[in-house]
């Protein structure tokens, strides 16, 4: 069997399945419960003031 044909069949079947499973895993990992607390500080970076650091506690934000 020609190597191009073999690789093409592999890419059309198993590689597609593996990449889809990887994509679903990344989406599940990004939206897992508890991740919003982990990324809350990172999400606020564009809104920080340049002259002072962001507050460490939620009740300090005003």
N, CA, C and O atoms as CSV, one atom per row, in Angstrom:
chain,resi,resn,atom,element,x,y,z
A,1,UNK,N,N,0.853,-1.181,0.000
A,1,UNK,CA,C,0.000,0.000,0.000
A,1,UNK,C,C,0.894,1.239,0.000
A,1,UNK,O,O,1.920,1.273,0.680
A,2,UNK,N,N,0.519,2.200,-0.725
A,2,UNK,CA,C,1.291,3.433,-0.837
A,2,UNK,C,C,1.202,4.231,0.465
A,2,UNK,O,O,0.145,4.291,1.094
A,3,UNK,N,N,2.314,4.839,0.861
A,3,UNK,CA,C,2.343,5.533,2.152
A,3,UNK,C,C,1.402,6.738,2.177
A,3,UNK,O,O,0.808,7.018,3.218
A,4,UNK,N,N,1.250,7.455,1.071
A,4,UNK,CA,C,0.321,8.585,1.032
A,4,UNK,C,C,-1.104,8.119,1.291
A,4,UNK,O,O,-1.836,8.758,2.046
A,5,UNK,N,N,-1.496,7.038,0.686
A,5,UNK,CA,C,-2.842,6.513,0.868
A,5,UNK,C,C,-3.056,6.070,2.309
A,5,UNK,O,O,-4.110,6.326,2.892
A,6,UNK,N,N,-2.069,5.415,2.874
A,6,UNK,CA,C,-2.167,4.977,4.259
A,6,UNK,C,C,-2.300,6.169,5.202
A,6,UNK,O,O,-3.160,6.172,6.082
A,7,UNK,N,N,-1.455,7.177,5.021
A,7,UNK,CA,C,-1.532,8.362,5.870
A,7,UNK,C,C,-2.833,9.129,5.655
A,7,UNK,O,O,-3.382,9.683,6.607
A,8,UNK,N,N,-3.321,9.169,4.460
A,8,UNK,CA,C,-4.581,9.857,4.166
A,8,UNK,C,C,-5.743,9.157,4.855
A,8,UNK,O,O,-6.617,9.818,5.416
A,9,UNK,N,N,-5.765,7.844,4.820
A,9,UNK,CA,C,-6.828,7.100,5.492
A,9,UNK,C,C,-6.754,7.285,6.999
A,9,UNK,O,O,-7.782,7.411,7.665
A,10,UNK,N,N,-5.534,7.302,7.539
A,10,UNK,CA,C,-5.361,7.531,8.977
A,10,UNK,C,C,-5.859,8.920,9.363
A,10,UNK,O,O,-6.554,9.071,10.368
A,11,UNK,N,N,-5.512,9.930,8.579
A,11,UNK,CA,C,-5.921,11.301,8.872
A,11,UNK,C,C,-7.430,11.464,8.745
A,11,UNK,O,O,-8.033,12.214,9.512
A,12,UNK,N,N,-8.033,10.793,7.816
A,12,UNK,CA,C,-9.474,10.895,7.608
A,12,UNK,C,C,-10.279,10.194,8.695
A,12,UNK,O,O,-11.451,10.516,8.890
A,13,UNK,N,N,-9.688,9.260,9.392
A,13,UNK,CA,C,-10.464,8.499,10.365
A,13,UNK,C,C,-9.991,8.747,11.796
A,13,UNK,O,O,-10.626,9.499,12.535
A,14,UNK,N,N,-8.899,8.134,12.184
A,14,UNK,CA,C,-8.476,8.161,13.577
A,14,UNK,C,C,-7.944,9.519,14.010
A,14,UNK,O,O,-8.196,9.941,15.139
A,15,UNK,N,N,-7.222,10.209,13.151
A,15,UNK,CA,C,-6.698,11.516,13.547
A,15,UNK,C,C,-7.839,12.512,13.736
A,15,UNK,O,O,-7.796,13.331,14.654
A,16,UNK,N,N,-8.848,12.453,12.887
A,16,UNK,CA,C,-10.006,13.312,13.044
A,16,UNK,C,C,-10.698,13.037,14.374
A,16,UNK,O,O,-11.100,13.966,15.075
A,17,UNK,N,N,-10.835,11.779,14.713
A,17,UNK,CA,C,-11.450,11.407,15.981
A,17,UNK,C,C,-10.611,11.883,17.170
A,17,UNK,O,O,-11.162,12.384,18.151
A,18,UNK,N,N,-9.308,11.734,17.093
A,18,UNK,CA,C,-8.440,12.179,18.190
A,18,UNK,C,C,-8.462,13.697,18.336
A,18,UNK,O,O,-8.501,14.197,19.461
A,19,UNK,N,N,-8.439,14.435,17.246
A,19,UNK,CA,C,-8.479,15.889,17.329
A,19,UNK,C,C,-9.820,16.389,17.850
A,19,UNK,O,O,-9.869,17.372,18.589
A,20,UNK,N,N,-10.898,15.729,17.477
A,20,UNK,CA,C,-12.205,16.094,18.010
A,20,UNK,C,C,-12.265,15.832,19.512
A,20,UNK,O,O,-12.793,16.656,20.259
A,21,UNK,N,N,-11.741,14.714,19.959
A,21,UNK,CA,C,-11.711,14.401,21.387
A,21,UNK,C,C,-10.846,15.411,22.142
A,21,UNK,O,O,-11.196,15.810,23.253
A,22,UNK,N,N,-9.730,15.827,21.559
A,22,UNK,CA,C,-8.882,16.839,22.167
A,22,UNK,C,C,-9.632,18.168,22.284
A,22,UNK,O,O,-9.565,18.822,23.324
A,23,UNK,N,N,-10.338,18.570,21.241
A,23,UNK,CA,C,-11.111,19.800,21.261
A,23,UNK,C,C,-12.181,19.764,22.351
A,23,UNK,O,O,-12.336,20.725,23.105
A,24,UNK,N,N,-12.908,18.673,22.432
A,24,UNK,CA,C,-13.939,18.536,23.465
A,24,UNK,C,C,-13.312,18.579,24.854
A,24,UNK,O,O,-13.880,19.177,25.768
A,25,UNK,N,N,-12.161,17.959,25.022
A,25,UNK,CA,C,-11.472,17.998,26.310
A,25,UNK,C,C,-11.041,19.399,26.701
A,25,UNK,O,O,-11.152,19.774,27.869
A,26,UNK,N,N,-10.556,20.173,25.756
A,26,UNK,CA,C,-10.152,21.549,26.052
A,26,UNK,C,C,-11.364,22.391,26.430
A,26,UNK,O,O,-11.294,23.184,27.369
A,27,UNK,N,N,-12.463,22.231,25.720
A,27,UNK,CA,C,-13.676,22.982,26.031
A,27,UNK,C,C,-14.197,22.609,27.413
A,27,UNK,O,O,-14.561,23.489,28.194
A,28,UNK,N,N,-14.239,21.332,27.722
A,28,UNK,CA,C,-14.693,20.896,29.053
A,28,UNK,C,C,-13.769,21.429,30.136
A,28,UNK,O,O,-14.238,21.864,31.188
A,29,UNK,N,N,-12.470,21.403,29.895
A,29,UNK,CA,C,-11.513,21.903,30.881
A,29,UNK,C,C,-11.673,23.408,31.093
A,29,UNK,O,O,-11.585,23.883,32.226
A,30,UNK,N,N,-11.905,24.154,30.033
A,30,UNK,CA,C,-12.030,25.608,30.155
A,30,UNK,C,C,-13.309,26.011,30.875
A,30,UNK,O,O,-13.323,27.017,31.586
A,31,UNK,N,N,-14.368,25.258,30.707
A,31,UNK,CA,C,-15.649,25.607,31.318
A,31,UNK,C,C,-16.004,24.729,32.510
A,31,UNK,O,O,-17.176,24.618,32.870
A,32,UNK,N,N,-15.022,24.116,33.114
A,32,UNK,CA,C,-15.289,23.248,34.256
A,32,UNK,C,C,-15.740,24.085,35.456
A,32,UNK,O,O,-15.420,25.271,35.534
A,33,UNK,N,N,-16.477,23.482,36.386
A,33,UNK,CA,C,-16.890,24.220,37.579
A,33,UNK,C,C,-15.668,24.660,38.387
A,33,UNK,O,O,-14.728,23.889,38.576
A,34,UNK,N,N,-15.692,25.869,38.846
A,34,UNK,CA,C,-14.587,26.393,39.630
A,34,UNK,C,C,-13.550,27.137,38.822
A,34,UNK,O,O,-12.687,27.797,39.400
A,35,UNK,N,N,-13.604,27.056,37.513
A,35,UNK,CA,C,-12.594,27.746,36.714
A,35,UNK,C,C,-12.831,29.249,36.684
A,35,UNK,O,O,-11.896,30.014,36.446
A,36,UNK,N,N,-14.065,29.684,36.922
A,36,UNK,CA,C,-14.326,31.127,36.909
A,36,UNK,C,C,-13.579,31.822,38.037
A,36,UNK,O,O,-13.112,32.947,37.860
A,37,UNK,N,N,-13.457,31.182,39.184
A,37,UNK,CA,C,-12.682,31.774,40.284
A,37,UNK,C,C,-11.201,31.830,39.942
A,37,UNK,O,O,-10.506,32.767,40.334
A,38,UNK,N,N,-10.726,30.850,39.227
A,38,UNK,CA,C,-9.316,30.797,38.866
A,38,UNK,C,C,-8.942,31.908,37.904
A,38,UNK,O,O,-7.865,32.495,38.009
A,39,UNK,N,N,-9.834,32.194,36.968
A,39,UNK,CA,C,-9.516,33.156,35.916
A,39,UNK,C,C,-10.137,34.529,36.133
A,39,UNK,O,O,-10.048,35.369,35.238
A,40,UNK,N,N,-10.758,34.796,37.271
A,40,UNK,CA,C,-11.388,36.098,37.517
A,40,UNK,C,C,-10.352,37.214,37.509
A,40,UNK,O,O,-10.591,38.270,36.923
A,41,UNK,N,N,-9.219,37.003,38.140
A,41,UNK,CA,C,-8.189,38.046,38.173
A,41,UNK,C,C,-7.613,38.287,36.780
A,41,UNK,O,O,-7.364,39.435,36.410
A,42,UNK,N,N,-7.402,37.246,36.017
A,42,UNK,CA,C,-6.862,37.388,34.671
A,42,UNK,C,C,-7.849,38.127,33.766
A,42,UNK,O,O,-7.435,38.911,32.913
A,43,UNK,N,N,-9.131,37.887,33.943
A,43,UNK,CA,C,-10.135,38.547,33.110
A,43,UNK,C,C,-10.210,40.046,33.384
A,43,UNK,O,O,-10.633,40.808,32.515
A,44,UNK,N,N,-9.806,40.481,34.578
A,44,UNK,CA,C,-9.875,41.898,34.934
A,44,UNK,C,C,-8.628,42.688,34.554
A,44,UNK,O,O,-8.575,43.888,34.824
A,45,UNK,N,N,-7.646,42.081,33.951
A,45,UNK,CA,C,-6.403,42.771,33.613
A,45,UNK,C,C,-6.641,44.006,32.745
A,45,UNK,O,O,-6.033,45.038,33.032
A,46,UNK,N,N,-7.474,43.981,31.710
A,46,UNK,CA,C,-7.643,45.185,30.887
A,46,UNK,C,C,-8.276,46.358,31.642
A,46,UNK,O,O,-8.153,47.503,31.209
A,47,UNK,N,N,-8.945,46.091,32.756
A,47,UNK,CA,C,-9.650,47.138,33.480
A,47,UNK,C,C,-8.871,47.681,34.672
A,47,UNK,O,O,-9.372,48.545,35.393
A,48,UNK,N,N,-7.684,47.201,34.884
A,48,UNK,CA,C,-6.867,47.680,35.995
A,48,UNK,C,C,-6.346,49.078,35.714
A,48,UNK,O,O,-6.148,49.475,34.565
A,49,UNK,N,N,-6.130,49.812,36.799
A,49,UNK,CA,C,-5.524,51.133,36.669
A,49,UNK,C,C,-4.014,50.965,36.569
A,49,UNK,O,O,-3.439,50.093,37.221
A,50,UNK,N,N,-3.382,51.785,35.767
A,50,UNK,CA,C,-1.941,51.682,35.564
A,50,UNK,C,C,-1.160,52.209,36.760
A,50,UNK,O,O,-0.006,51.829,36.958
A,51,UNK,N,N,-1.772,53.079,37.561
A,51,UNK,CA,C,-1.040,53.704,38.666
A,51,UNK,C,C,-1.125,52.937,39.982
A,51,UNK,O,O,-0.452,53.299,40.946
A,52,UNK,N,N,-1.935,51.889,40.040
A,52,UNK,CA,C,-2.024,51.100,41.270
A,52,UNK,C,C,-2.337,49.650,40.929
A,52,UNK,O,O,-2.977,49.381,39.912
A,53,UNK,N,N,-1.904,48.728,41.749
A,53,UNK,CA,C,-2.190,47.311,41.470
A,53,UNK,C,C,-3.655,46.989,41.744
A,53,UNK,O,O,-4.336,47.723,42.460
A,54,UNK,N,N,-4.120,45.920,41.188
A,54,UNK,CA,C,-5.493,45.473,41.407
A,54,UNK,C,C,-5.638,44.988,42.841
A,54,UNK,O,O,-4.690,44.439,43.402
A,55,UNK,N,N,-6.817,45.180,43.449
A,55,UNK,CA,C,-7.029,44.695,44.826
A,55,UNK,C,C,-6.998,43.174,44.874
A,55,UNK,O,O,-7.362,42.491,43.916
A,56,UNK,N,N,-6.557,42.670,46.004
A,56,UNK,CA,C,-6.440,41.219,46.153
A,56,UNK,C,C,-7.739,40.561,46.562
A,56,UNK,O,O,-7.937,39.375,46.300
A,57,UNK,N,N,-8.642,41.314,47.210
A,57,UNK,CA,C,-9.885,40.749,47.707
A,57,UNK,C,C,-11.067,41.394,46.993
A,57,UNK,O,O,-11.006,42.556,46.590
A,58,UNK,N,N,-12.134,40.630,46.843
A,58,UNK,CA,C,-13.311,41.117,46.132
A,58,UNK,C,C,-13.942,42.302,46.840
A,58,UNK,O,O,-14.430,43.217,46.176
A,59,UNK,N,N,-13.950,42.316,48.190
A,59,UNK,CA,C,-14.590,43.422,48.916
A,59,UNK,C,C,-13.792,44.728,48.832
A,59,UNK,O,O,-14.315,45.795,49.155
A,60,UNK,N,N,-12.522,44.648,48.399
A,60,UNK,CA,C,-11.718,45.852,48.248
A,60,UNK,C,C,-12.006,46.580,46.934
A,60,UNK,O,O,-11.586,47.724,46.757
A,61,UNK,N,N,-12.710,45.937,46.026
A,61,UNK,CA,C,-12.980,46.552,44.717
A,61,UNK,C,C,-14.155,47.526,44.841
A,61,UNK,O,O,-15.256,47.146,45.239
A,62,UNK,N,N,-13.901,48.768,44.497
A,62,UNK,CA,C,-14.971,49.776,44.534
A,62,UNK,C,C,-14.890,50.664,43.325
A,62,UNK,O,O,-15.703,51.575,43.173
